[in-house]
Amino acid sequence: GLKDYQFPQDEAVAPSNPFLEEEESSKKDSRLADLATELLMVATSRRSLHLYNISNTRGKVGTFCIFKTVYKIGEDVIGTFNFSEGDIPCLQFSVSLQTEESIQEEFQRRRGQPVSFSTHARHQEACLHTAQSSFSLPIPLSSTPGFTTNIVSLKWRLHFEFVTSGESAGTCLVCGSQSEAVTWTGVEQIEVDTFSWDLPIKVLPTNPILASYVSQFSSTNSITI
């Protein structure tokens, strides 16, 4: 933890207020909180382009782009899709922000206890003939960051579900039989394929002051790293 962190011994360059007398313990606690907040900012502000190809057994559906996979409580998870280069038409997609809670086998109430999933935010969109699309899923301030103990672990993930056409792109539209004008109408029935994909992400704690806004009751908060 941060309690073993060695602070600089030279206090002359450290910011201080000569008109306030602070106990050494409270001064160290304040500096630990500032250090923890700074480490959280550094860990969650790093951005790097991540590109993923979306495909099934019949070919490529599109690509998914996300700029980071480490977030803190209260942030928005933003991603974009590009279906323009896909070989298989995508009719609909959904993205769910989920937590996965698992209990170690020796602590389970019954053998083979399934993993528990909770959905905190969800985006669903019909995307036939859509070249590009995006989503934004907020991480609730009242949620719990990921953690692992010898009893239970909580992990975060993005759960994707895709519905693709089982036919070629040309059969997704039906041309009406008119001599003077052409009317395009949607088909009543179409063969589809469905598949899902999970992308693990990390969710870290947030600033305790920001987290306290969700409660009207007075409380004390701390960050553990």
C-alpha positions as CSV (number, residue, x, y, z in Angstrom):
1,G,0.0,0.0,0.0
2,L,0.9,3.7,0.0
3,K,1.5,3.7,3.8
4,D,5.0,2.4,3.2
5,Y,5.8,5.1,0.6
6,Q,8.9,7.0,1.5
7,F,8.3,10.8,1.2
8,P,11.2,13.2,0.6
9,Q,12.9,14.2,3.8
10,D,13.6,17.8,2.7
11,E,10.5,19.6,3.9
12,A,11.9,23.0,2.8
13,V,10.6,22.5,-0.8
14,A,7.3,21.0,0.3
15,P,4.2,23.3,0.1
16,S,3.2,24.4,3.5
17,N,1.2,27.1,5.3
18,P,3.3,28.7,8.2
19,F,0.1,30.0,9.8
20,L,-1.4,26.5,10.4
21,E,-0.1,23.9,12.8
22,E,-0.6,20.4,11.5
23,E,0.2,17.2,13.3
24,E,2.7,15.0,11.5
25,S,0.2,12.1,11.1
26,S,-2.5,14.3,9.6
27,K,0.0,15.9,7.3
28,K,1.2,12.4,6.1
29,D,-2.4,11.3,5.6
30,S,-3.2,14.3,3.4
31,R,-0.1,13.7,1.3
32,L,-1.0,10.0,0.9
33,A,-4.5,11.0,-0.3
34,D,-2.9,13.5,-2.8
35,L,-0.5,10.8,-4.0
36,A,-3.3,8.2,-4.4
37,T,-5.3,10.7,-6.5
38,E,-2.3,11.5,-8.6
39,L,-1.6,7.8,-9.3
40,L,-5.2,7.2,-10.3
41,M,-5.1,10.1,-12.7
42,V,-1.9,8.8,-14.3
43,A,-3.2,5.2,-14.6
44,T,-6.6,6.3,-16.2
45,S,-5.3,9.1,-18.4
46,R,-3.1,6.9,-20.6
47,R,-4.5,6.5,-24.1
48,S,-3.5,4.0,-26.8
49,L,-5.5,3.0,-29.9
50,H,-6.9,-0.5,-29.7
51,L,-8.4,-1.9,-32.9
52,Y,-10.3,-5.2,-33.0
53,N,-11.6,-7.1,-36.0
54,I,-15.2,-8.3,-35.6
55,S,-15.8,-11.5,-37.6
56,N,-17.7,-14.7,-37.6
57,T,-17.3,-18.0,-39.4
58,R,-18.6,-16.5,-42.7
59,G,-16.3,-13.4,-42.8
60,K,-15.5,-10.0,-41.5
61,V,-18.3,-7.9,-40.0
62,G,-16.4,-4.7,-39.1
63,T,-13.9,-3.2,-36.7
64,F,-14.1,-1.9,-33.2
65,C,-12.0,1.0,-31.8
66,I,-11.4,2.0,-28.2
67,F,-8.7,4.3,-26.9
68,K,-8.2,2.9,-23.4
69,T,-9.2,-0.1,-21.3
70,V,-8.5,1.4,-17.8
71,Y,-11.1,3.7,-16.3
72,K,-12.1,5.1,-12.9
73,I,-15.5,5.2,-11.3
74,G,-17.6,8.0,-12.9
75,E,-15.9,8.0,-16.3
76,D,-17.6,7.1,-19.6
77,V,-16.6,4.1,-21.7
78,I,-16.5,5.3,-25.3
79,G,-16.1,3.1,-28.4
80,T,-16.7,3.3,-32.2
81,F,-17.6,0.8,-34.8
82,N,-16.7,0.8,-38.5
83,F,-18.9,-1.5,-40.6
84,S,-17.9,0.0,-44.0
85,E,-15.2,-2.6,-44.7
86,G,-17.2,-5.6,-43.5
87,D,-18.2,-8.5,-45.8
88,I,-21.2,-9.6,-43.7
89,P,-24.0,-7.0,-43.1
90,C,-24.6,-6.3,-39.4
91,L,-28.3,-5.8,-38.6
92,Q,-28.0,-4.9,-34.9
93,F,-25.5,-4.7,-32.1
94,S,-25.6,-4.2,-28.4
95,V,-22.9,-3.3,-25.9
96,S,-23.4,-3.9,-22.1
97,L,-21.1,-2.7,-19.3
98,Q,-21.0,-5.6,-16.9
99,T,-19.4,-6.8,-13.7
100,E,-18.4,-10.4,-13.2
101,E,-18.4,-11.7,-9.6
102,S,-16.9,-15.0,-8.8
103,I,-16.4,-16.8,-5.5
104,Q,-13.5,-19.2,-4.9
105,E,-14.5,-22.8,-5.0
106,E,-13.7,-23.6,-1.4
107,F,-15.9,-20.7,-0.2
108,Q,-19.0,-21.5,-2.4
109,R,-22.2,-22.4,-0.6
110,R,-22.8,-25.1,-3.2
111,R,-20.4,-26.8,-5.6
112,G,-20.4,-25.4,-9.1
113,Q,-22.0,-22.1,-8.1
114,P,-22.2,-20.0,-11.3
115,V,-20.5,-16.7,-11.9
116,S,-22.8,-13.7,-11.2
117,F,-23.1,-11.0,-13.9
118,S,-24.6,-7.5,-13.4
119,T,-25.3,-5.0,-16.1
120,H,-24.8,-1.3,-15.2
121,A,-25.3,0.3,-18.6
122,R,-26.4,-0.9,-22.1
123,H,-26.5,0.5,-25.6
124,Q,-28.5,-1.2,-28.5
125,E,-28.7,0.0,-32.1
126,A,-30.1,-1.2,-35.4
127,C,-27.2,-0.6,-37.9
128,L,-28.1,-2.1,-41.3
129,H,-26.5,0.1,-44.0
130,T,-24.7,2.1,-41.3
131,A,-21.0,2.8,-42.1
132,Q,-20.0,4.0,-38.6
133,S,-21.5,4.1,-35.2
134,S,-20.4,4.8,-31.6
135,F,-21.6,4.4,-28.0
136,S,-20.9,5.9,-24.6
137,L,-21.6,3.9,-21.4
138,P,-21.2,5.8,-18.0
139,I,-19.7,3.9,-15.1
140,P,-22.0,4.7,-12.1
141,L,-20.5,6.5,-9.2
142,S,-22.3,4.1,-6.9
143,S,-20.6,1.0,-8.4
144,T,-17.6,-0.9,-7.0
145,P,-14.2,-0.9,-8.6
146,G,-12.6,-4.2,-9.6
147,F,-10.8,-6.1,-6.9
148,T,-9.5,-9.6,-6.1
149,T,-9.2,-11.3,-2.7
150,N,-8.7,-14.9,-1.6
151,I,-12.5,-15.3,-1.3
152,V,-14.1,-13.3,-4.1
153,S,-13.1,-11.3,-7.2
154,L,-15.0,-8.6,-9.1
155,K,-14.0,-7.9,-12.7
156,W,-15.4,-5.5,-15.3
157,R,-16.1,-6.2,-19.0
158,L,-17.8,-5.0,-22.2
159,H,-20.2,-7.6,-23.5
160,F,-21.0,-7.4,-27.2
161,E,-23.8,-9.1,-29.1
162,F,-24.1,-8.9,-32.9
163,V,-26.9,-9.9,-35.2
164,T,-25.7,-10.4,-38.8
165,S,-27.5,-11.2,-42.0
166,G,-27.4,-14.8,-43.1
167,E,-27.8,-13.7,-46.7
168,S,-26.0,-11.4,-49.0
169,A,-26.4,-7.6,-48.7
170,G,-28.4,-7.4,-51.9
171,T,-31.2,-9.6,-50.5
172,C,-31.8,-7.4,-47.5
173,L,-34.0,-5.1,-49.7
174,V,-36.9,-5.9,-52.0
175,C,-37.7,-3.9,-55.0
176,G,-41.4,-3.1,-55.6
177,S,-42.8,-3.9,-59.0
178,Q,-43.6,-0.4,-60.4
179,S,-43.1,0.9,-63.9
180,E,-42.7,4.6,-63.2
181,A,-41.0,4.7,-59.8
182,V,-39.0,2.3,-57.6
183,T,-39.9,1.8,-54.0
184,W,-37.6,0.0,-51.6
185,T,-39.2,-1.9,-48.8
186,G,-37.8,-3.9,-46.0
187,V,-38.1,-7.7,-46.0
188,E,-40.5,-9.3,-43.6
189,Q,-38.3,-12.3,-42.8
190,I,-34.5,-12.8,-43.0
191,E,-32.1,-15.4,-41.9
192,V,-29.7,-14.1,-39.2
193,D,-26.7,-15.3,-37.3
194,T,-25.9,-14.1,-33.8
195,F,-22.6,-14.2,-31.8
196,S,-21.2,-12.5,-28.8
197,W,-17.8,-11.2,-27.6
198,D,-16.4,-10.1,-24.2
199,L,-13.7,-7.4,-23.8
200,P,-12.2,-7.2,-20.3
201,I,-11.6,-3.7,-18.9
202,K,-10.2,-2.4,-15.6
203,V,-12.2,0.0,-13.4
204,L,-10.3,1.7,-10.6
205,P,-11.6,3.8,-7.6
206,T,-12.3,7.5,-8.1
207,N,-11.7,10.6,-6.0
208,P,-13.6,10.1,-2.6
209,I,-14.9,13.7,-2.8
210,L,-16.5,12.9,-6.2
211,A,-17.9,9.6,-5.0
212,S,-19.5,11.3,-1.9
213,Y,-21.8,13.4,-4.2
214,V,-24.0,10.4,-4.7
215,S,-24.9,10.3,-1.0
216,Q,-26.5,13.1,1.0
217,F,-25.2,11.6,4.3
218,S,-22.0,12.7,5.8
219,S,-19.3,10.0,5.4
220,T,-15.6,9.4,5.4
221,N,-13.7,8.0,2.4
222,S,-10.4,6.5,1.6
223,I,-8.5,5.1,-1.4
224,T,-6.7,1.8,-1.3
225,I,-4.2,1.0,-4.0
